[in-house]
Amino acid sequence: MRFIFVFFVALVAFVHIYFMILEMFLWTKPKGMKAFGLSKEKAEDSKVLAANQGLYNGFLAAGLIWGLVAEKNELIIFFLICVVIAGIYGAYSTKKIKLFYFQSLPAIIALLLTWFSGY
């Protein structure tokens, strides 16, 4: 059970590292524009905001990795809750439900594993 727990927490951290890379470094590149459905003009106009958002995603990943390395479930729970809230808000504010499934759902699974398996 511990392996599944660590797997889901690491998955959530990896996804946020991926978001960070997309938002900070690839926002105005074809891969970033395709991932977020942006035109070149819209990507250029919003690249500073996207880089800031990417930095926050990096902090979420760092917090989850810190919690895993330090074996501190309180940290893991805190950062997973942050991820869930960010995913819910992102899905609501953009009207793109796939954000909820891609960001929040793995975090919810990890939270459930954390709470119900005694980690």
Backbone bond lengths (Angstrom), bond angles and torsions (degrees), N, CA, C in turn:
res aa  C-N    CA-C-N  psi(-1)  N-CA   C-N-CA  omega(-1)  CA-C   N-CA-C  phi
1 M - - - 1.452 - - 1.532 111.33 -
2 R 1.316 115.76 -35.83 1.474 119.91 179.68 1.529 110.77 -59.55
3 F 1.331 116.44 -39.49 1.463 120.36 179.80 1.531 110.95 -60.46
4 I 1.327 116.97 -43.70 1.466 120.84 -178.65 1.526 109.91 -64.86
5 F 1.328 116.35 -42.06 1.466 121.55 177.12 1.526 110.83 -58.70
6 V 1.330 116.43 -52.37 1.472 120.83 -179.52 1.526 110.21 -61.99
7 F 1.327 116.68 -39.54 1.464 120.89 179.23 1.521 110.64 -58.42
8 F 1.328 118.25 -48.48 1.462 120.50 -177.44 1.521 112.28 -68.35
9 V 1.308 117.69 -39.14 1.471 119.82 177.58 1.533 109.25 -65.13
10 A 1.325 117.42 -43.61 1.466 121.30 178.38 1.528 110.61 -64.44
11 L 1.321 117.39 -37.31 1.466 121.28 177.44 1.523 110.50 -61.11
12 V 1.315 116.66 -45.81 1.466 120.77 178.76 1.531 109.75 -62.09
13 A 1.328 117.32 -42.69 1.471 120.52 177.80 1.527 110.51 -62.41
14 F 1.327 117.15 -44.42 1.462 120.96 -179.97 1.529 111.28 -61.44
15 V 1.318 116.69 -43.60 1.470 120.91 179.29 1.525 109.92 -59.18
16 H 1.332 116.85 -39.45 1.464 119.41 -179.30 1.531 112.32 -74.74
17 I 1.298 117.43 -28.82 1.472 119.58 171.84 1.526 108.87 -66.15
18 Y 1.325 116.23 -41.51 1.464 121.33 177.39 1.534 110.32 -61.56
19 F 1.332 117.53 -45.47 1.462 120.49 176.48 1.527 110.61 -58.56
20 M 1.328 115.93 -43.72 1.460 120.33 -179.59 1.530 110.30 -58.45
21 I 1.307 117.25 -47.21 1.465 121.52 -179.42 1.523 110.42 -62.59
22 L 1.336 116.56 -46.23 1.467 119.74 178.85 1.526 111.22 -59.45
23 E 1.313 116.69 -46.17 1.455 120.43 -173.17 1.527 113.37 -78.79
24 M 1.310 117.79 -33.60 1.469 119.97 -177.35 1.524 113.42 -88.39
25 F 1.328 116.91 -35.09 1.462 119.53 -170.66 1.529 114.76 -118.87
26 L 1.317 117.98 -23.11 1.463 120.17 -174.83 1.527 113.57 -116.34
27 W 1.314 117.98 6.84 1.460 122.08 -174.47 1.531 112.41 -54.46
28 T 1.322 117.48 -42.95 1.465 121.00 -177.12 1.530 112.64 -97.71
29 K 1.302 116.29 6.69 1.467 121.64 176.92 1.525 108.62 -94.11
30 P 1.337 117.34 161.32 1.474 120.00 -178.42 1.532 113.81 -52.69
31 K 1.327 117.88 -41.61 1.475 120.05 -179.11 1.521 111.56 -64.03
32 G 1.315 117.52 -43.56 1.459 121.11 179.26 1.518 112.32 -67.74
33 M 1.322 116.48 -43.19 1.461 119.47 179.86 1.523 110.90 -65.15
34 K 1.330 117.00 -38.07 1.460 120.22 178.38 1.534 110.76 -66.89
35 A 1.337 116.51 -43.27 1.461 120.59 -178.01 1.522 112.02 -60.37
36 F 1.332 116.81 -34.57 1.456 120.58 -176.30 1.530 113.34 -108.59
37 G 1.342 116.70 4.46 1.460 120.71 177.54 1.515 113.64 63.08
38 L 1.327 116.22 44.72 1.461 121.00 -175.80 1.522 112.14 -108.02
39 S 1.310 115.66 149.06 1.461 120.83 168.51 1.532 107.53 -81.69
40 K 1.321 116.57 164.14 1.467 120.58 178.74 1.533 110.32 -59.26
41 E 1.320 115.59 -42.26 1.469 120.08 -178.84 1.534 111.69 -64.13
42 K 1.315 116.14 -46.47 1.469 120.05 -179.92 1.535 110.96 -64.49
43 A 1.341 116.37 -38.95 1.464 120.51 178.18 1.526 110.63 -63.59
44 E 1.308 117.10 -44.24 1.474 120.70 179.31 1.527 110.80 -63.34
45 D 1.333 116.44 -41.86 1.466 120.64 -178.58 1.535 112.91 -66.41
46 S 1.322 116.52 -26.81 1.475 119.74 -174.21 1.523 113.98 -111.81
47 K 1.332 118.15 9.68 1.472 119.20 -173.04 1.528 113.85 -64.91
48 V 1.312 119.18 -31.93 1.470 120.62 178.69 1.524 109.90 -68.95
49 L 1.323 116.58 -42.96 1.469 120.06 177.54 1.525 110.76 -63.95
50 A 1.332 116.30 -40.70 1.464 120.33 -179.96 1.531 110.96 -64.62
51 A 1.319 116.57 -40.42 1.472 119.77 179.05 1.523 110.41 -63.19
52 N 1.322 117.32 -39.83 1.460 121.59 177.18 1.528 110.44 -63.29
53 Q 1.320 115.95 -44.65 1.462 121.19 177.72 1.536 110.33 -61.87
54 G 1.319 116.17 -40.61 1.466 120.44 178.25 1.518 111.97 -61.96
55 L 1.315 116.06 -38.18 1.462 120.13 178.32 1.531 110.61 -61.04
56 Y 1.328 116.46 -42.79 1.466 120.17 177.67 1.530 111.50 -62.96
57 N 1.324 116.48 -39.21 1.466 119.18 176.63 1.525 110.96 -63.70
58 G 1.315 116.34 -36.05 1.464 119.90 175.53 1.520 111.87 -63.96
59 F 1.335 116.50 -38.09 1.465 119.94 177.29 1.528 111.26 -65.19
60 L 1.329 117.32 -38.57 1.461 119.98 176.99 1.526 110.42 -62.12
61 A 1.321 116.43 -44.62 1.471 120.25 178.46 1.525 110.58 -62.65
62 A 1.323 116.59 -44.04 1.466 120.49 -179.47 1.526 110.88 -61.28
63 G 1.326 116.81 -41.39 1.460 120.06 178.95 1.521 112.37 -63.45
64 L 1.324 116.87 -40.72 1.466 120.00 178.17 1.522 111.45 -66.67
65 I 1.319 116.37 -42.26 1.468 120.31 178.20 1.524 110.01 -64.90
66 W 1.313 117.15 -41.79 1.468 121.55 176.65 1.525 109.81 -58.10
67 G 1.319 117.10 -47.26 1.458 120.53 179.19 1.522 112.66 -60.64
68 L 1.328 117.37 -40.79 1.469 120.21 178.16 1.521 111.71 -65.77
69 V 1.328 116.47 -47.00 1.468 120.97 -178.03 1.526 110.98 -64.47
70 A 1.328 115.96 -43.44 1.470 120.60 -178.68 1.525 112.28 -81.15
71 E 1.337 116.08 -7.51 1.467 121.73 -176.80 1.529 111.06 54.42
72 K 1.316 114.73 46.53 1.466 122.48 179.74 1.525 109.07 -112.23
73 N 1.312 115.46 99.47 1.457 119.67 -177.20 1.522 113.06 -64.87
74 E 1.327 117.21 -27.61 1.453 119.83 178.17 1.528 110.25 -62.21
75 L 1.324 116.42 -41.22 1.464 120.60 177.48 1.522 110.84 -65.70
76 I 1.309 116.10 -45.01 1.463 120.74 -179.44 1.519 110.08 -60.47
77 I 1.316 116.77 -45.91 1.465 120.91 -179.57 1.530 110.33 -62.27
78 F 1.327 117.34 -45.63 1.462 120.74 179.61 1.526 110.82 -57.61
79 F 1.336 117.01 -50.44 1.458 119.51 -176.47 1.531 112.10 -70.63
80 L 1.322 118.17 -32.39 1.469 119.80 175.11 1.531 110.93 -65.49
81 I 1.315 116.64 -40.18 1.468 119.49 176.86 1.529 110.18 -62.85
82 C 1.321 116.86 -41.59 1.471 120.49 176.17 1.528 111.05 -58.38
83 V 1.326 116.51 -43.16 1.461 121.40 179.43 1.533 110.71 -63.76
84 V 1.314 116.80 -44.47 1.470 120.44 179.62 1.528 110.16 -59.91
85 I 1.318 116.68 -47.26 1.464 120.60 -179.70 1.532 110.56 -63.26
86 A 1.325 117.15 -42.96 1.467 120.45 178.55 1.525 111.03 -61.28
87 G 1.318 116.93 -41.46 1.462 120.65 179.36 1.518 112.47 -67.04
88 I 1.320 116.50 -40.92 1.469 120.23 177.82 1.528 109.72 -63.89
89 Y 1.312 116.12 -47.75 1.469 119.13 -179.90 1.525 111.26 -64.29
90 G 1.331 116.65 -42.11 1.464 120.03 179.02 1.519 112.06 -60.78
91 A 1.312 116.71 -43.66 1.465 120.70 178.81 1.529 110.74 -65.27
92 Y 1.316 116.13 -41.86 1.467 120.93 -179.97 1.535 110.99 -66.40
93 S 1.329 116.93 -49.22 1.461 120.47 -173.29 1.522 112.94 -71.70
94 T 1.326 117.47 -28.73 1.463 120.08 -179.99 1.519 112.59 -97.98
95 K 1.329 116.14 -9.44 1.468 122.49 -176.15 1.532 111.71 61.19
96 K 1.354 115.62 30.74 1.466 121.46 178.64 1.527 108.12 -117.92
97 I 1.324 115.65 97.70 1.464 121.53 -175.95 1.516 112.06 -62.60
98 K 1.339 117.70 -24.15 1.467 119.17 -179.76 1.524 111.63 -62.35
99 L 1.331 117.51 -25.29 1.468 119.84 175.67 1.521 110.82 -62.27
100 F 1.325 116.24 -39.66 1.451 119.76 177.67 1.521 110.62 -61.31
101 Y 1.320 116.61 -47.63 1.467 120.58 -177.80 1.519 112.17 -66.55
102 F 1.323 116.68 -37.08 1.461 120.69 -176.36 1.525 112.39 -80.50
103 Q 1.332 116.79 -34.78 1.464 120.33 -175.99 1.521 112.76 -100.87
104 S 1.312 118.01 -51.78 1.464 120.78 -172.31 1.520 114.24 -80.74
105 L 1.318 117.60 -40.33 1.460 119.52 -173.65 1.531 113.03 -59.20
106 P 1.353 120.27 -47.92 1.477 118.01 176.49 1.527 112.69 -60.23
107 A 1.330 116.73 -35.11 1.471 120.38 178.36 1.520 111.05 -68.26
108 I 1.322 117.04 -38.05 1.467 120.53 177.31 1.528 109.87 -64.34
109 I 1.318 116.73 -43.05 1.471 120.40 177.56 1.522 110.18 -60.77
110 A 1.341 116.73 -44.95 1.469 120.36 178.82 1.527 110.96 -62.35
111 L 1.342 116.65 -40.42 1.474 120.13 177.24 1.522 111.30 -61.81
112 L 1.313 116.49 -45.67 1.462 120.02 178.89 1.521 111.07 -61.05
113 L 1.323 116.59 -41.81 1.470 120.20 177.02 1.527 111.18 -62.89
114 T 1.338 115.36 -38.26 1.456 120.04 179.36 1.522 111.29 -64.72
115 W 1.310 116.27 -48.82 1.450 121.37 -174.97 1.516 112.97 -72.72
116 F 1.322 117.29 -42.95 1.455 120.06 -172.21 1.516 115.32 -90.00
117 S 1.316 117.06 -9.61 1.459 117.48 178.66 1.527 111.89 -109.32
118 G 1.294 117.75 5.35 1.452 121.43 173.09 1.518 115.05 76.83
119 Y 1.311 117.95 21.36 1.463 119.20 -179.42 1.482 110.23 -84.43
